[in-house]
Amino acid sequence: MENRIVVGTLDSPSCKVSSQISTHFESNDLGDIEHSVISVKGLDSGIKSLSEGDLDLLAIPATEIFGREGVISDSGCQVVGARTPRRASQVLVSPDRLIYQPKSAIIVSDSVLIRRQLLRARPDLQAVSSEELGGLVSGFVPPEDSIGLPKVLAVLLEKGEIDGFVISRSEYDETNQTERRHTLMSQPNERGAPHFVPPPYSDLIAIVSRIGFPIRLAAKLTEPEGNTVLWVQSRIMADLETSMHDVVGLEVRHRNVGAILRQAEANRDLVLEQSCHDPDGEIFHDEVRVEIRMETLSKDGRRTLSLERLVAMSEYQRAVIALLMDWGNLVNESTRDVPRDHPTDEDASPFIPE
């Protein structure tokens, strides 16, 4: 065990774990430690192989562990960390960028969050799911296997029956799309351009080991930023109501002080610049900041609730607890009926209807 690591991997359409783990091993010097990567058929199968000692580590999409922590623990295993997301943003497959789409363009996405964000950027769009597409395209029936959906949508796009569709970058690469792609960026380079905070756990790979497995070997796969992303997103998602899971965008990342100051200078953002100063006005360049962004939108995309935090690495766990308290208060206030100031006033609906 000290000289060999056997890693099991579980792929999903939006996260090709096996290729990322293999690339990691090929591009890093592990010394005298041998390694092998083996695909597993499912989470239960992988956990069983891990607990029985057939695998040393298990790398899986982080979406697979959400709500399954008890099953993992009961099997004598534990989540030891994660790998940093590389391509969390979704891509729009279309000949035209989003802002140049024709009026009433049909854009397909099976993510409730993405459809609302599309409507925020372009209220005139017809943002629909693959299930709803049958009502717009005569004779269309979604394939039973979701893996084949991008290829089916590509055919409709080529025929001109839809104007574009949104998938993950991994799905775009795996299905050999020939149409142009446009990244739906969370922080676009152009000020005022539409932004798309990605869904939770996007492109995040969790690493699972047996309890007691040497941390030194597990650290060959985990990354500090990935560990932070997994901890923060898991803590936030566990606190949210189930009804919010599909309509919340969540992004967590490490940021260096120098990059933050350059962004603040370029955008003339005094608040962002002051976030890097201590009470005495000094700038500490030696501590990484953790940036947390989360948002939810109304069904028509016209109203957004958003919170952002930029905190020192040493304070991010406390900051998450405070963020959740603020988020709960914000949601409660924005989803309740607006009280009348006077008996003659008209009823006012909530800012974000439930």
Secondary structure in CASP SS format (residue, H / E / C, confidence):
PFRMAT SS
TARGET T0000
AUTHOR 0000-0000-0000
METHOD secondary structure of the structure
MODEL  1
M C 1.00
E C 1.00
N C 1.00
R E 1.00
I E 1.00
V E 1.00
V E 1.00
G E 1.00
T E 1.00
L C 1.00
D C 1.00
S E 1.00
P C 1.00
S C 1.00
C E 1.00
K C 1.00
V H 1.00
S H 1.00
S H 1.00
Q H 1.00
I H 1.00
S H 1.00
T H 1.00
H H 1.00
F H 1.00
E H 1.00
S H 1.00
N C 1.00
D C 1.00
L C 1.00
G C 1.00
D C 1.00
I C 1.00
E E 1.00
H E 1.00
S E 1.00
V E 1.00
I E 1.00
S E 1.00
V C 1.00
K C 1.00
G C 1.00
L H 1.00
D H 1.00
S H 1.00
G H 1.00
I H 1.00
K H 1.00
S H 1.00
L H 1.00
S H 1.00
E C 1.00
G C 1.00
D C 1.00
L C 1.00
D C 1.00
L E 1.00
L E 1.00
A E 1.00
I E 1.00
P E 1.00
A H 1.00
T H 1.00
E H 1.00
I C 1.00
F C 1.00
G C 1.00
R C 1.00
E H 1.00
G H 1.00
V H 1.00
I H 1.00
S H 1.00
D H 1.00
S C 1.00
G C 1.00
C E 1.00
Q E 1.00
V E 1.00
V E 1.00
G E 1.00
A E 1.00
R E 1.00
T C 1.00
P C 1.00
R C 1.00
R C 1.00
A C 1.00
S C 1.00
Q E 1.00
V E 1.00
L E 1.00
V E 1.00
S C 1.00
P C 1.00
D C 1.00
R C 1.00
L H 1.00
I H 1.00
Y H 1.00
Q C 1.00
P C 1.00
K C 1.00
S C 1.00
A C 1.00
I E 1.00
I E 1.00
V E 1.00
S C 1.00
D C 1.00
S C 1.00
V H 1.00
L H 1.00
I H 1.00
R H 1.00
R H 1.00
Q H 1.00
L H 1.00
L H 1.00
R H 1.00
A H 1.00
R C 1.00
P C 1.00
D C 1.00
L C 1.00
Q E 1.00
A E 1.00
V E 1.00
S C 1.00
S C 1.00
E C 1.00
E H 1.00
L H 1.00
G H 1.00
G H 1.00
L C 1.00
V C 1.00
S C 1.00
G C 1.00
F C 1.00
V C 1.00
P C 1.00
P C 1.00
E C 1.00
D C 1.00
S H 1.00
I H 1.00
G H 1.00
L H 1.00
P H 1.00
K H 1.00
V H 1.00
L H 1.00
A H 1.00
V H 1.00
L H 1.00
L H 1.00
E H 1.00
K H 1.00
G C 1.00
E C 1.00
I C 1.00
D C 1.00
G E 1.00
F E 1.00
V E 1.00
I E 1.00
S E 1.00
R H 1.00
S H 1.00
E H 1.00
Y H 1.00
D H 1.00
E H 1.00
T C 1.00
N C 1.00
Q C 1.00
T C 1.00
E C 1.00
R C 1.00
R E 1.00
H E 1.00
T E 1.00
L C 1.00
M C 1.00
S C 1.00
Q C 1.00
P C 1.00
N C 1.00
E C 1.00
R C 1.00
G C 1.00
A C 1.00
P C 1.00
H C 1.00
F C 1.00
V C 1.00
P C 1.00
P C 1.00
P C 1.00
Y C 1.00
S C 1.00
D C 1.00
L C 1.00
I E 1.00
A E 1.00
I E 1.00
V E 1.00
S E 1.00
R E 1.00
I C 1.00
G C 1.00
F C 1.00
P C 1.00
I H 1.00
R H 1.00
L H 1.00
A H 1.00
A C 1.00
K C 1.00
L C 1.00
T C 1.00
E C 1.00
P H 1.00
E H 1.00
G H 1.00
N H 1.00
T H 1.00
V H 1.00
L H 1.00
W H 1.00
V H 1.00
Q H 1.00
S H 1.00
R H 1.00
I H 1.00
M H 1.00
A H 1.00
D H 1.00
L C 1.00
E C 1.00
T H 1.00
S H 1.00
M H 1.00
H H 1.00
D H 1.00
V H 1.00
V E 1.00
G E 1.00
L E 1.00
E E 1.00
V E 1.00
R E 1.00
H E 1.00
R E 1.00
N C 1.00
V H 1.00
G H 1.00
A H 1.00
I H 1.00
L H 1.00
R H 1.00
Q H 1.00
A H 1.00
E H 1.00
A H 1.00
N H 1.00
R C 1.00
D C 1.00
L H 1.00
V H 1.00
L H 1.00
E H 1.00
Q H 1.00
S C 1.00
C C 1.00
H E 1.00
D C 1.00
P C 1.00
D C 1.00
G C 1.00
E C 1.00
I E 1.00
F C 1.00
H C 1.00
D C 1.00
E C 1.00
V C 1.00
R E 1.00
V E 1.00
E E 1.00
I E 1.00
R E 1.00
M E 1.00
E E 1.00
T E 1.00
L E 1.00
S C 1.00
K C 1.00
D C 1.00
G C 1.00
R C 1.00
R C 1.00
T E 1.00
L E 1.00
S E 1.00
L E 1.00
E E 1.00
R E 1.00
L E 1.00
V E 1.00
A E 1.00
M H 1.00
S H 1.00
E H 1.00
Y H 1.00
Q H 1.00
R H 1.00
A H 1.00
V H 1.00
I H 1.00
A H 1.00
L H 1.00
L H 1.00
M H 1.00
D H 1.00
W H 1.00
G H 1.00
N H 1.00
L H 1.00
V H 1.00
N H 1.00
E H 1.00
S H 1.00
T H 1.00
R C 1.00
D C 1.00
V E 1.00
P C 1.00
R C 1.00
D C 1.00
H C 1.00
P C 1.00
T C 1.00
D C 1.00
E C 1.00
D C 1.00
A E 1.00
S C 1.00
P C 1.00
F C 1.00
I C 1.00
P C 1.00
E C 1.00
END
